[in-house]
Amino acid sequence: MTGERKIPKEAAKALAEYSQKLSRETGRPAADIFKEFLELMRKYEDYFFSEPWPEKPDKHFELSDADLGFINGAKNYNEERERFIVACLKRNISLEGFDAEGFEEDFNWFGKLACWHCVAPEAVWLRDHIKKLEEAIRSNEEEMKSPKPSRIAKEMYEYYRRPDVVRMDKMKYVKLRLYEKLGLAEGKSCDVKNKYKCPYGEQANKLVENGRVAKFIWSMVEWYDEHWNLSESFKPSEDEMKWYHFGEPSIIDVTSYEDIIKAVEDGRLEKIIEERKKYEAEHKS
């Protein structure tokens, strides 16, 4: 790097040491890692060297508008990932040096926020939860066949057959299918929870976009279920009753994936969204 477009000596030294740490963790040569960092700085030098280096790290809790604009200016996922790394580097360089711990905190925290709407991790949890639920119900049914089932077994047997519980359990299957189909989580698993470490690479943006839509639709379904379908475990207060429509004709079948998708297409879900907007407007005031 020539002229004023260079990082402070202390920062270069600390970044080289950090590259050695990454080398021990990944097996990649430290020299290659350090070189990659420098090449990214050069590639995006207009952004990276746009301001004088501060005396000390001067970071805000959130990424600045300039940082976000730079990251979002990427043409594809790989470029976005590069820009994100560069933004995290810039935030952690000062005349004092390079804050490696701060860099990792930024990379992990903002990377996690960036993939917040991806439903792959929740789909993993739902699959496991449904499996455990099925095993619990099957185990309960087996115990009920015994000559003297326990009191707890009898209580759970009745609980599993309550209309609201049956509906709630069926909704878990629908939610999983919605996340797998619309949210594109079918066949996918993820415990990384960081967009810029996404195991599905270029699919990351699509997973986030579709996941956002799937989550929104499901949030409306859950809100509808709470306000239209009776539950034995919940009773709204008198002053809230106008927002509950127990006994009124149903709008959607919350236990049917097909009906929910159809409700999106034929406008029925829009009625629920409008009701939710009115509810939110009143409660904000």
Summary of the structure (lengths in Angstrom):
residues: 285
radius of gyration: 26.0
end to end distance: 56.1
largest distance: 87.4
contacts: 777
relative contact order: 0.08
helix: 67%
strand: 1%
